[in-house]
Amino acid sequence: MAFVELVEEGDVVEATDLVEADRAARGYLPNYTRALVRRPDVYRAWRGLIGAITASMDERRYELATLAAARRLRSSYCALAHGKVLADKFLDSDEVADLARGRDVDSLDEIDRAVLELADKVAADATTVDQEDIDRLRALGLSDTDVLDVVLAAAARCFYSKTLDALGVEPDSAYGDLPADLRDALTVGRPIGAA
């Protein structure tokens, strides 16, 4: 149960465009929308920021960096959301579950591993990132813009995950439909909300 009152389905809100867009994308009104729509200017800015980050970033890399950051932050909501994208589009469920548990996944290459490690460091304590972390990614062929994208993805996740968790916003009950092992591995903090 959220610590703040969430907007209900029938409530009149200033930002009906945001509500309708999220409902159309998910088939239901997500709890994060129900919390953030009270500040539509902030929610629009958040969506703009993520849109700007992902506009030129490889989607798989974005999802890997985001899952690493969400896991470090113990954000079930973000781990479930982005772990589901990885399982739906890029990896199998067992591989995503292993990633969520911090295990090595054979199908990942050295770039993937370096991205996961950098994103984890950014989320845990960005002051621990050093030149070697950046040089490792450069040596693997990433440009400085690619490195910036990984850092932006992880840093943005810090803002969003901490906002949702500080408000007690639980992951949507729809995540309960994920395969049990994947769901359990991705539930790293707050439990999935009731239907």
Buried (B, 14 or more C-beta within 10 A) or exposed (E): EBEEEBBEEEEEBEBEEBBEEBBEEEEEBBBBBBBBBBEBEEBBEBBEBBEEBBEEBBEBBBBBBBBBBBBBBBBBBBBBBBBBBBBEEBBEBBBBBBBBEEEEBEEBEEBBBBBBBBBBBBBBEEEEBEEEBBEBBBEBEBEEEBBBBBBBBBBBBBEBBEBBBEBBBBBBEBBBEBEEBBBEBBBBBBEBBEE
